[in-house]
Amino acid sequence: MSGGVGAGSWRGGGDAEMRHGNGPASSVLLSSEPAATFLERPTVFDVYVQDNLAAALKPALKFLAKNAGNYFPVLRPVKSHFDVIFYSSLLVAEAFSLRKYNASIAEHFYSLRRESLSPNATCNLSGKQKFVSLIFLVGVPALFDKLTKLHKSLGNSGIDEEPAPLHPLSATSRVSFRQRLLQVKLTTSRMFIKWFGWVKAIWELSRLAFYIGYMRDNKRWPNISFWLTNCSLEHSGATAPQQSSPTLSQSKATIGRLIDLTQRILSTGMWWMGEAARFLAPLLLFGYQSLEWWYSVPASHTTSNEETLPPPPPPQLWPGVTDSVLKPSDRCPLCSRRRTNEAVLASSGFAFCYTCIMPYVRCNSCCPLTATPSTNSQVWRLYSNTSTSTNTDS
C-alpha cells in the first residue's frame, strides 16, 4: 500500500514538475521550442540592398530600351516614354507582390516580408498599409526622378540668374495677367532650383537616420514607410520551424560542391589568362611600335620605285624680256657675263651676280626679269662647290 502511495506520489510529483516546468523534460521542451522557430531579423545591409534594387535596375533596363530603339524602329516609343512605362509596370508589379506575398518585389526576392505590428492585425496587410507602401515604393521614386530632371534642365537654362525686366513700367502702366503669371513662374523656378537640393539632402539624411536607428535598436523601423504603416520587416520563414532533412542536407552538399568546382574553374581560368597576358603583352607592344615606326618614316624611305617630281615651271617673264638673256644658263641676265658670287632672288627664283642684283633691287624694288616686287632681304647668297670653284678660277 505504501509502495502504491509512494509510486502515486512520485507520479504526482513528476506531473507537477512537468506542469510547472521544473522537470528535465520540460526544460528540454522549453529550450528547444524557440530554437526551432527563431530566425534573426534582417540586417541593415539586407534592408539597404532591397531598398535600392529598383533604383539599380532602372538604368540597366533604360540602356536596353535605348539600344533596342536604335536597332528596331518599332520600339522607339518605348525609348521615348521609358519613364512612364517603367513606373507604370513597377506599380502593377508592386501591387501584385504586396497582395500575394505581403512584400515588395525586392523584399520577396530576398525572402523577406512585411508584418503588421497593430494589435488586431491579421496575417495580411490592410488596404491602407498597402496604399502607403505603394506610395513610397513607386510614387516617391518617380517624383524624385522627375524633379531631378527638371532641376537639371532649369539649371542648364540659366533661369536662376537675375533676368532683365520684361519692359520698362511707368507709374501709370498696368501689368497684364500673363506678365504676372510669367513673373510668378520665374520666381517659383528660382525657388525650386535653390531649395530642391536641400529637400533631397534632408530626405537622404532621414533614410540614413532610420538605418542607424534600425541597426541600434530592434524595435525601430527600417525606413519611413514602415514607420507610417506600423510594419516590421521579417524573414519569410520566421514562424516556421527549421527542420533538417536528409534530402536538404544532400542538396546543400551538392550546391557546395558546385560552388567549389566553379571557384576552381574561375581560378584556373584567371591563371591561364595571366600567363597568356604575360607572353602576349611584349608581342603586342612590339607590334604597336612597329606600326608606329612604319607610319612615322617618310614616304621616300618606304617606297623605292617612287617617281621624281618635275621641277616647277619658271615664272612668266616681263614683256620685253626674251629668253635669250637666260642663255647660257651660267650667265648673269644683268651683266651677260659668267656669274660670280652667285645670288638668287627669292621672289622669282632667278640667279644673278650678287654685285649686280643687290644694287638693282635697292633702286627698283623688283625683279629685273619678272617685275615681281622684291626687297633686299630676298637676295640670298648661294654657297656651293660649283660657285666656289668658279670664284677660284676667276
Protein Blocks (a to p, Z undefined) as FASTA:
>chain_A
ZZmmmmmmmmmmmmmmmmnopafklmmmmmmmmmmmgccdddfklmmmmmmmmmmmmmmm
mmmmmmmmmmmmklmmmmmmmmmmmmmmmmmmmmmmmmmnopafklmmnopacddfbfkb
cfbdcfklmmmmmmmmmmmmmmmmmmmmmmmmmmmnopmpccddfbdcdfkbccdfklmm
mmmmmmmmmmmmmmmmmmmmmmmmmmmmmmmmmmmpmkbcfblmlmmnopadddfklmpc
cdddfklmmmmmmmmmmmmmmmmmmmmmmmmmmmmmmmmmmmmmmmmmmmmmmmmpcfkl
mpmkbccddddddddddehiafklmpcfkbcfklopacehiaddfknopacdfklmmmmm
mmnopafklopacdfklpccdddfklmmmmmmZZ
